Amino acid sequence: MSDQINKGEAQLITQAIGRLLDEGGAGVLVTLMSLPLREPQGLRIGARLLASETGERVGTLGPPQLDDEVVRLAQQFLSSREDAKSIKVEEFASQLNQFHGAQLLFERIEAEPCLVIAGAGHVGAALARLAALVGYRVTLIDDRAEFVRRELFAAPAEQGIDLVVAEDWEDAVGESIATGRGVSVAIVTRGHKQDEDCLRAAIAANPFYIGMIGSKRRTNIVLDKLREEGVYEEQIKKVRAPIGLDIGAVAPEEVALAILAEIVAERRGGSGVSLSSWRRP
C-alpha cells in the first residue's frame, strides 16, 4: 500500500511540474535526503514536495508543520535565484527540534529561459545564435522575410530558433512575449519607428528584461516619445538602454556577447564586474 501511495504522489508531482512549465511559472522541488538521528515517524527518505511561486503545494514531506516551514523557505529560495541548495532543518526551522539533522534538497523548477529578439540584422542574428548556443529558447523577429530564412540558421544549435516575419512589429513582439514570465527582450531594429513599436509592446507585456540598442540620442528620442504617449516613468526606467555591458564591443558578435552577458547577469543576479576586482586597486 505504501508503494502505491509513493507512486501516486510521484505521479501527481510529475503532472504538477508539467503544468508549471507549460504555464511558464516557477517552483521549488524539495526532497528529503536524510533522516534525523531520532527518525521520527512520518518521515521517509525520498519524500518530495513541490511548492509553486504562488504558494501552492503538491506532495508532502510528512508532518504538516515541516511542510509549512519548507514552503515558506521555498519562497525565499526562489528570490535568491539559486538553482539548487542543500540545507538542514535546524538552519531554517530551529523550533522543530524533532527534525534536526534531516537534510533537504531544494531545486528550482522553471521553464527554459526565453529571449525575444526584435531585429534580425547583424547584431540580432549573432545574438540569436549565441543565445541558442547557451540554452535560451530564441524567437527572432524581423519585417524583412529574407532576414529570417531558415537556411540562414541551419546549424544544429540554431534549429530551435523560432523565426517570425512581422507584418506588424507591435503585434509580433507582443505575441512572442506572451505572459512575459522568464522572457528577456532585446530590441535591435534598424530605426526609431521600429524601436518605438517594439518597446511599446514589450513594456505592455512586462517581461523579465527589456533592452534596446542605440546611441544615447536615439535612446532618448524613443523614450521621450513613449513618455509623451503616457507610459509611466517607472516602466521606462526598467528599460536597459543602451543595451548590454560595457566590454568595448565593436563587431556584431562582440555586441551580441555584451547584450547576452547583461541578460545572464540580470537573470542570475550577477554584478557584471570583473571577478578579479577584489585584488586590484
C-alpha positions as CSV (number, residue, x, y, z in Angstrom):
1,M,0.0,0.0,0.0
2,S,2.9,2.4,0.9
3,D,4.5,1.8,-2.5
4,Q,1.2,2.6,-4.2
5,I,0.9,5.9,-2.3
6,N,4.5,6.8,-3.2
7,K,3.9,6.1,-6.8
8,G,0.7,8.1,-6.7
9,E,2.4,11.1,-5.1
10,A,5.2,10.9,-7.6
11,Q,2.8,10.9,-10.5
12,L,0.9,14.0,-9.0
13,I,4.2,15.9,-8.6
14,T,5.3,15.0,-12.1
15,Q,2.0,16.2,-13.5
16,A,2.2,19.4,-11.4
17,I,5.7,20.1,-12.7
18,G,4.5,19.7,-16.3
19,R,1.7,22.2,-15.7
20,L,4.0,24.6,-14.1
21,L,6.4,24.6,-17.0
22,D,3.6,24.8,-19.6
23,E,2.3,27.9,-17.8
24,G,5.7,29.5,-17.7
25,G,5.7,29.5,-13.9
26,A,8.4,28.7,-11.3
27,G,8.5,26.5,-8.3
28,V,10.8,24.6,-5.9
29,L,11.0,20.8,-5.6
30,V,12.1,19.8,-2.1
31,T,13.4,16.3,-1.5
32,L,14.2,14.7,1.9
33,M,17.7,13.4,1.5
34,S,18.5,12.1,5.0
35,L,16.6,11.5,8.3
36,P,17.2,13.0,11.7
37,L,19.0,10.8,14.2
38,R,15.9,10.1,16.1
39,E,14.0,9.2,12.9
40,P,10.5,10.4,14.0
41,Q,7.5,8.7,12.5
42,G,6.1,10.2,9.3
43,L,9.4,10.9,7.6
44,R,10.8,8.8,4.7
45,I,13.9,9.4,2.6
46,G,12.9,10.4,-0.9
47,A,9.7,12.2,0.1
48,R,9.1,15.2,-2.1
49,L,7.1,18.4,-2.0
50,L,6.6,20.8,-4.9
51,A,5.9,24.5,-3.9
52,S,5.0,26.9,-6.6
53,E,5.8,30.6,-6.6
54,T,2.1,31.3,-5.8
55,G,2.4,29.2,-2.6
56,E,0.5,26.2,-3.9
57,R,1.9,22.8,-2.9
58,V,1.8,19.2,-4.2
59,G,3.1,16.3,-2.2
60,T,4.3,16.2,1.3
61,L,7.5,15.5,3.4
62,G,5.3,14.0,6.1
63,P,4.5,16.2,9.1
64,P,2.4,19.3,8.3
65,Q,4.5,21.6,10.4
66,L,7.6,20.7,8.4
67,D,5.7,21.2,5.1
68,D,4.7,24.7,6.3
69,E,8.2,25.8,7.1
70,V,9.6,24.3,3.9
71,V,7.0,26.2,1.7
72,R,8.0,29.4,3.5
73,L,11.7,28.8,2.8
74,A,10.9,27.8,-0.8
75,Q,9.6,31.4,-1.5
76,Q,12.9,32.8,-0.2
77,F,14.8,30.3,-2.3
78,L,13.0,31.4,-5.5
79,S,14.0,35.0,-4.7
80,S,17.7,34.1,-4.3
81,R,18.0,32.9,-8.0
82,E,20.0,29.8,-6.9
83,D,19.4,26.6,-8.8
84,A,19.9,24.1,-6.0
85,K,20.7,24.2,-2.3
86,S,21.1,21.5,0.4
87,I,20.0,22.6,3.9
88,K,19.3,21.0,7.3
89,V,16.1,21.6,9.1
90,E,17.7,23.4,12.1
91,E,19.1,26.0,9.7
92,F,15.7,27.4,8.9
93,A,13.3,25.9,11.5
94,S,15.1,25.7,14.8
95,Q,11.9,25.2,16.7
96,L,11.2,21.9,15.0
97,N,13.7,20.0,17.3
98,Q,12.4,16.6,16.4
99,F,13.5,17.1,12.8
100,H,17.0,18.4,13.5
101,G,19.6,16.6,11.4
102,A,17.3,16.0,8.5
103,Q,18.8,17.1,5.2
104,L,16.6,18.7,2.4
105,L,17.5,19.4,-1.2
106,F,15.8,22.5,-2.7
107,E,15.8,22.5,-6.6
108,R,14.4,25.3,-8.8
109,I,11.8,24.3,-11.3
110,E,11.2,26.7,-14.2
111,A,10.9,26.8,-17.9
112,E,14.0,27.3,-20.0
113,P,14.9,30.9,-20.4
114,C,13.4,32.7,-23.4
115,L,14.8,35.5,-25.5
116,V,12.8,37.5,-27.9
117,I,14.9,39.5,-30.4
118,A,13.4,42.2,-32.4
119,G,15.6,42.8,-35.4
120,A,17.5,40.2,-37.4
121,G,20.3,42.4,-38.7
122,H,24.0,41.6,-38.0
123,V,23.6,42.1,-34.2
124,G,20.3,40.4,-33.9
125,A,21.3,37.3,-35.9
126,A,24.6,37.0,-33.9
127,L,22.7,37.3,-30.6
128,A,20.2,34.6,-31.7
129,R,22.9,32.2,-32.5
130,L,24.8,32.9,-29.3
131,A,21.7,32.7,-27.1
132,A,20.6,29.4,-28.6
133,L,24.1,28.0,-28.0
134,V,24.0,28.7,-24.3
135,G,20.5,27.3,-23.9
136,Y,18.0,30.0,-24.5
137,R,14.8,29.4,-26.4
138,V,15.0,32.1,-29.0
139,T,12.4,34.0,-31.1
140,L,13.9,36.1,-33.8
141,I,11.6,38.7,-35.4
142,D,12.0,40.9,-38.5
143,D,9.7,42.5,-41.0
144,R,12.1,41.5,-43.8
145,A,11.4,37.9,-44.7
146,E,14.9,37.5,-46.3
147,F,16.5,38.1,-42.9
148,V,14.7,35.3,-41.2
149,R,15.1,32.5,-43.7
150,R,15.6,29.1,-42.2
151,E,18.7,28.4,-44.3
152,L,20.5,31.3,-42.6
153,F,20.2,29.4,-39.3
154,A,21.0,25.9,-40.4
155,A,23.5,24.8,-37.7
156,P,22.2,22.1,-35.2
157,A,22.2,24.6,-32.3
158,E,20.2,27.1,-34.3
159,Q,17.3,24.7,-35.3
160,G,15.5,25.7,-32.1
161,I,15.4,29.4,-33.1
162,D,11.8,30.4,-33.9
163,L,11.8,32.7,-36.9
164,V,9.0,35.2,-37.3
165,V,8.2,37.6,-40.1
166,A,6.5,40.6,-38.7
167,E,3.6,42.1,-40.6
168,D,3.2,44.4,-37.6
169,W,6.1,44.9,-35.2
170,E,3.9,45.6,-32.1
171,D,1.7,42.5,-32.7
172,A,4.6,40.2,-33.4
173,V,6.6,41.2,-30.4
174,G,3.6,41.1,-28.0
175,E,2.6,37.7,-29.2
176,S,6.1,36.3,-28.9
177,I,6.5,37.7,-25.3
178,A,3.1,36.2,-24.3
179,T,2.9,36.2,-20.5
180,G,6.4,37.6,-20.1
181,R,7.4,35.1,-17.5
182,G,11.1,34.3,-17.8
183,V,11.3,36.2,-21.0
184,S,14.0,38.7,-22.0
185,V,13.5,41.1,-24.9
186,A,16.3,42.6,-26.9
187,I,15.3,45.3,-29.3
188,V,17.9,45.7,-32.0
189,T,16.0,47.0,-35.0
190,R,17.1,49.4,-37.7
191,G,15.2,52.6,-36.9
192,H,13.3,54.8,-34.4
193,K,9.8,53.8,-35.6
194,Q,10.5,50.1,-35.3
195,D,12.1,50.6,-31.8
196,E,9.1,52.5,-30.6
197,D,6.6,49.9,-31.8
198,C,8.7,47.0,-30.2
199,L,9.3,48.8,-27.0
200,R,5.6,49.8,-26.6
201,A,4.7,46.1,-27.0
202,A,7.4,45.0,-24.6
203,I,6.5,47.4,-21.9
204,A,2.9,46.4,-22.1
205,A,3.8,42.7,-21.8
206,N,6.1,43.3,-18.8
207,P,8.8,40.7,-19.4
208,F,11.6,39.9,-17.1
209,Y,14.1,42.0,-19.0
210,I,13.9,44.7,-21.7
211,G,16.9,46.2,-23.5
212,M,17.2,48.4,-26.6
213,I,20.2,49.1,-28.7
214,G,21.2,52.5,-30.0
215,S,23.1,55.7,-29.2
216,K,22.1,57.9,-26.2
217,R,20.5,60.3,-28.7
218,R,18.5,57.6,-30.4
219,T,17.5,56.1,-27.0
220,N,16.3,59.4,-25.7
221,I,14.2,60.1,-28.8
222,V,12.4,56.7,-28.4
223,L,11.9,57.0,-24.7
224,D,10.7,60.6,-24.9
225,K,8.1,59.5,-27.5
226,L,6.7,56.9,-25.1
227,R,6.6,59.4,-22.3
228,E,4.5,61.7,-24.5
229,E,2.2,58.7,-25.0
230,G,1.7,58.4,-21.3
231,V,4.0,55.5,-20.4
232,Y,4.9,55.7,-16.7
233,E,8.4,56.7,-15.8
234,E,8.8,53.6,-13.6
235,Q,8.2,51.4,-16.6
236,I,10.7,53.4,-18.7
237,K,13.4,53.1,-16.0
238,K,13.2,49.3,-16.3
239,V,14.4,49.5,-19.9
240,R,18.2,48.8,-20.3
241,A,19.1,51.3,-23.0
242,P,21.6,51.4,-24.4
243,I,21.6,47.6,-24.0
244,G,24.4,45.5,-22.8
245,L,27.5,45.6,-20.6
246,D,30.5,47.9,-21.5
247,I,33.1,45.5,-22.8
248,G,34.3,47.8,-25.6
249,A,32.4,45.8,-28.2
250,V,32.8,46.7,-31.9
251,A,32.0,43.7,-34.1
252,P,28.4,42.5,-34.2
253,E,29.4,39.3,-32.4
254,E,31.0,41.3,-29.7
255,V,27.9,43.4,-29.3
256,A,25.8,40.3,-29.1
257,L,28.1,39.0,-26.3
258,A,27.8,42.2,-24.4
259,I,24.0,42.0,-24.6
260,L,23.8,38.4,-23.6
261,A,26.2,39.0,-20.7
262,E,23.8,41.6,-19.3
263,I,20.8,39.4,-19.7
264,V,22.5,36.5,-17.9
265,A,23.8,38.8,-15.2
266,E,20.3,40.0,-14.6
267,R,18.8,36.5,-14.6
268,R,21.5,35.1,-12.3
269,G,21.8,38.1,-10.0
270,G,25.4,38.9,-11.1
271,S,27.0,42.3,-10.7
272,G,28.8,42.4,-14.1
273,V,32.1,43.5,-12.5
274,S,35.4,41.7,-13.0
275,L,35.8,38.7,-10.7
276,S,39.4,39.8,-10.0
277,S,38.5,43.4,-9.0
278,W,38.9,42.5,-5.3
279,R,42.7,42.2,-5.6
280,R,43.3,45.1,-7.9
281,P,43.4,48.8,-6.9
